[in-house]
Amino acid sequence: MSLSAAHSRALAASGRVRLPLRSRVWRGQAGEFAGGGTGSSMDFQDHRAYSPGDDPRHINWQAYARTGSYTMKLFREEVRPVVDLILDASESMFFTPEKLNRTAELLYFFAESSLSAGASIHIHAVRGDASLTLDPATLRNHSWLDKIRALTPTQGDHSNPAAPEMQRLPLRANAIRVFLSDLLFPADPEPILRHLGQRQGSLMIFAPFLQSEATPDWSGNYEFIDAESQGRHPHRIEPAILKRYRESYSNHFAIWKQQSNRHQTPFARIPCELDLITALYQAALPINALESV
């Protein structure tokens, strides 16, 4: 799988859709998006009475000539959107070439579409209780994959991998938070959703998945490979076992969907089999997890 090719496809997609940055009222660093305060852009907002210390450049001199009273022109503040991108670095995200390809495409897509919109983006990778913050340069030179696959958590084991510990991440206030994860870990979604939504954050979840993991057609003897340990385990799959697997898988994501709805969090499951832009248009655009450029 070529990371460079995945990057090119993500760049093409970022020219058509992006995170819903213009639907938010932002506060913070100077930029080109309308903010929630007043500033020095050319977007006129309102008038108010002059107060000592105000910038005289914003005095309405025409109104002063008519009334003899100083009034100030107020302009809409221009700010930079804030995006915190959180990548689940579990091995299941890279287990097959198709899963690795979709994970890479989505990571590149969120980074490039945010940067092209002038957003301030921080990229965090987390595996259990191990985490690191990625320099965007590691995406451009494609060294990010080696760095995050070297993360070694100290808790959990291969048969029961630990859920990503979000409490260790330096999340920023008033940010759009994108959680990129296949969610294939045993954990109650509620604490994760609550934590990622704190400090006026707006959370959205993008979950890449394979049809072969969602609706397998196993029958007979198989040697299964553990995504985390690469260990091999022989099993015989009878119809009753396959039925229980499918039910458990479906229930797992139904709980995530239900809890996401409670927290008003867009939840988009992104299939790996479709090309990137088609998958985003089908899964993310209808629920307003993305907007057209």
GILIN-V272671 format. One record per backbone hydrogen bond with DSSP energy under -0.5 kcal/mol. CO is the residue of the C=O (numbers start at 1). NH is the residue of the N-H. E is the energy in kcal/mol with one decimal. If there is no record, write none. Layout:
CO;NH;E
CO;NH;E
This chain:
1;3;-0.6
2;6;-2.0
3;7;-2.4
4;8;-2.0
5;9;-2.2
6;10;-2.1
7;11;-2.4
8;12;-2.0
9;13;-2.1
10;14;-2.4
11;15;-0.7
12;15;-0.8
13;16;-2.0
13;17;-2.3
16;293;-2.2
18;291;-3.0
19;21;-2.7
21;24;-1.1
24;26;-0.6
26;36;-2.2
29;80;-2.5
33;79;-3.0
34;26;-1.1
37;77;-2.1
39;75;-0.7
42;44;-1.1
43;76;-3.5
46;74;-3.4
48;72;-3.6
51;54;-2.2
55;58;-2.0
56;59;-1.5
58;73;-3.4
59;61;-1.3
60;64;-1.7
61;65;-2.1
62;66;-1.2
63;67;-2.5
64;68;-2.6
70;50;-1.7
71;60;-3.0
72;48;-1.4
74;45;-3.5
74;46;-1.3
75;39;-2.7
76;41;-0.7
77;35;-3.1
77;79;-0.5
78;31;-0.7
79;33;-2.1
81;120;-3.2
82;176;-2.8
83;85;-0.6
83;122;-2.2
84;86;-0.6
84;178;-2.4
85;87;-0.6
85;124;-3.3
86;88;-0.5
86;180;-3.0
87;89;-0.7
87;126;-2.4
90;93;-1.9
91;94;-1.9
92;95;-0.6
96;100;-2.7
97;101;-2.3
98;102;-2.1
99;103;-2.6
100;104;-2.6
101;105;-2.5
102;106;-2.4
103;107;-2.4
104;108;-2.7
105;109;-2.7
106;110;-2.7
107;111;-1.9
108;112;-3.0
109;113;-2.6
110;114;-1.5
111;115;-2.4
112;116;-2.5
113;117;-0.9
114;119;-2.5
115;118;-1.5
119;121;-0.7
120;83;-2.9
122;85;-3.0
122;124;-0.5
123;134;-2.8
124;87;-3.4
125;132;-2.2
126;89;-2.8
127;130;-2.2
128;165;-2.7
130;127;-3.3
132;125;-2.9
132;134;-0.5
134;123;-0.6
135;138;-2.5
136;139;-1.2
136;140;-1.4
137;141;-2.1
138;143;-1.4
138;144;-1.6
143;147;-1.4
144;148;-2.4
145;149;-2.1
146;150;-0.7
148;151;-1.3
157;160;-0.6
160;157;-1.1
164;166;-1.0
165;168;-1.0
166;169;-2.1
169;171;-1.9
172;175;-0.8
175;177;-0.6
175;202;-2.7
176;84;-2.7
176;178;-0.6
177;179;-0.6
177;204;-2.3
178;86;-3.4
178;180;-0.7
179;181;-0.8
179;206;-2.4
180;88;-2.8
183;185;-1.6
185;187;-0.9
188;192;-0.7
189;193;-2.8
190;194;-2.6
191;195;-2.4
192;196;-2.4
193;197;-1.1
195;198;-1.4
197;201;-0.6
198;201;-1.0
199;174;-2.7
201;203;-0.6
202;177;-3.0
203;266;-0.6
204;179;-2.5
205;268;-2.9
206;181;-1.8
206;208;-0.6
207;270;-1.8
209;272;-2.1
210;213;-1.0
210;214;-1.6
211;215;-3.2
220;237;-3.5
222;224;-0.6
222;235;-3.0
224;226;-0.5
224;233;-2.9
226;230;-2.5
231;226;-3.1
233;224;-2.8
235;222;-3.2
235;237;-0.6
236;238;-0.7
237;220;-2.2
238;242;-2.3
239;243;-2.3
240;244;-2.0
241;245;-2.3
242;246;-2.4
243;247;-2.3
244;248;-2.6
245;249;-2.8
246;250;-2.5
247;251;-2.6
248;252;-2.3
249;253;-1.7
250;254;-1.8
251;255;-2.1
252;256;-1.6
253;257;-2.4
254;258;-2.6
255;259;-2.8
256;260;-2.3
257;261;-2.2
258;262;-1.8
259;263;-1.6
260;265;-3.1
261;264;-1.3
264;266;-0.6
266;205;-2.7
267;269;-0.5
268;207;-2.9
268;270;-0.6
269;271;-0.7
270;209;-2.0
275;279;-2.4
276;280;-2.5
277;281;-2.3
278;282;-2.2
279;283;-2.6
280;284;-2.0
280;285;-2.1
281;286;-0.5
284;287;-0.6
284;289;-2.1
284;290;-0.8
285;288;-1.7
289;20;-0.5
291;18;-2.3
